[in-house]
Amino acid sequence: MAAKVVIIMGSKGDRGHAESIVKTLQELNLPYELRVCSAHKATRRLLEILESYEGSSDPIVYITIAGRSNALSAVVDANTRFPVIACPPYSDRFAGMDVLSSLRLPSGIASPTILEPDGAALLAAKMLALFDQELAQRLASYRERFAAELERADAEVRGHGGASA
Ligand SMILES: Nc1c(C(=O)O)ncn1[C@@H]1O[C@H](COP(=O)(O)O)[C@@H](O)[C@H]1O
């Protein structure tokens, strides 16, 4: 079974954000594909792209990257049987209000929003690990690193704090 993540970005300009997601997917050795399409600007083509994955016998999780007004994530979610995670790029223009277009969804749409690229990759990995023991193992080792880092930091600050206990 070859589980994979399909990242769809709304514009080539989102490539940098996509690469941050890819970094974590690569660390987890999780296969991925990068696609560019827009629900706003190329709806028919987007539906064709989705259709091409619908028959897959392997599990897929989509991560959608759409800045400004995010139609992409909801349109993908409404037209696929696979889960969709929205990971919009951060923008502080207009006081960061773009994010609301990812959060407020019509009924029947279920695309969660994760703002941090590595968080979106991790959620996709956790979903796919439900069907893949080896991925579950890699994910567990990846997450152990964070606990180990915290332990090291704890030991370091403790050593400087003059605590007597
Ligand atoms: N939000 C969407 C959609 C969509 O939701 O269909 N299509 C493009 N975009 C986003 O608009 C920003 C500027 O896009 P352009 O570069 O096409 O002007 C990008 O962040 C893109 O993801």
The ligand as an SDF file (V2000), in Angstrom:
LIG
                    3D

 22 23  0  0  0  0  0  0  0  0999 V2000
   -7.4440   31.1440   -2.7160 N   0  0  0  0  0  0  0  0  0  0  0  0
   -7.0870   30.9150   -3.9780 C   0  0  0  0  0  0  0  0  0  0  0  0
   -7.7640   30.1350   -4.9260 C   0  0  0  0  0  0  0  0  0  0  0  0
   -8.9860   29.3570   -4.6650 C   0  0  0  0  0  0  0  0  0  0  0  0
   -9.4250   29.3200   -3.5060 O   0  0  0  0  0  0  0  0  0  0  0  0
   -9.4830   28.7450   -5.6060 O   0  0  0  0  0  0  0  0  0  0  0  0
   -7.0910   30.1950   -6.0810 N   0  0  0  0  0  0  0  0  0  0  0  0
   -6.0050   30.9380   -5.8770 C   0  0  0  0  0  0  0  0  0  0  0  0
   -5.9890   31.3700   -4.5930 N   0  0  0  0  0  0  0  0  0  0  0  0
   -4.9270   32.0940   -3.8920 C   0  0  0  0  0  0  0  0  0  0  0  0
   -4.7760   33.4300   -4.2570 O   0  0  0  0  0  0  0  0  0  0  0  0
   -3.4530   33.8400   -3.9840 C   0  0  0  0  0  0  0  0  0  0  0  0
   -2.9430   34.6720   -5.1480 C   0  0  0  0  0  0  0  0  0  0  0  0
   -3.0490   33.8960   -6.3130 O   0  0  0  0  0  0  0  0  0  0  0  0
   -2.4780   34.3970   -7.7270 P   0  0  0  0  0  0  0  0  0  0  0  0
   -0.9900   34.1920   -7.6740 O   0  0  0  0  0  0  0  0  0  0  0  0
   -3.1450   33.5010   -8.7340 O   0  0  0  0  0  0  0  0  0  0  0  0
   -2.8980   35.8350   -7.8420 O   0  0  0  0  0  0  0  0  0  0  0  0
   -2.6390   32.5750   -3.7750 C   0  0  0  0  0  0  0  0  0  0  0  0
   -2.2310   32.4700   -2.4060 O   0  0  0  0  0  0  0  0  0  0  0  0
   -3.5850   31.4780   -4.1680 C   0  0  0  0  0  0  0  0  0  0  0  0
   -3.4320   30.2940   -3.3860 O   0  0  0  0  0  0  0  0  0  0  0  0
  1  2  1  0
  2  3  2  0
  2  9  1  0
  3  4  1  0
  3  7  1  0
  4  5  2  0
  4  6  1  0
  7  8  2  0
  8  9  1  0
  9 10  1  0
 10 11  1  0
 10 21  1  0
 11 12  1  0
 12 13  1  0
 12 19  1  0
 13 14  1  0
 14 15  1  0
 15 16  2  0
 15 17  1  0
 15 18  1  0
 19 20  1  0
 19 21  1  0
 21 22  1  0
M  END
$$$$
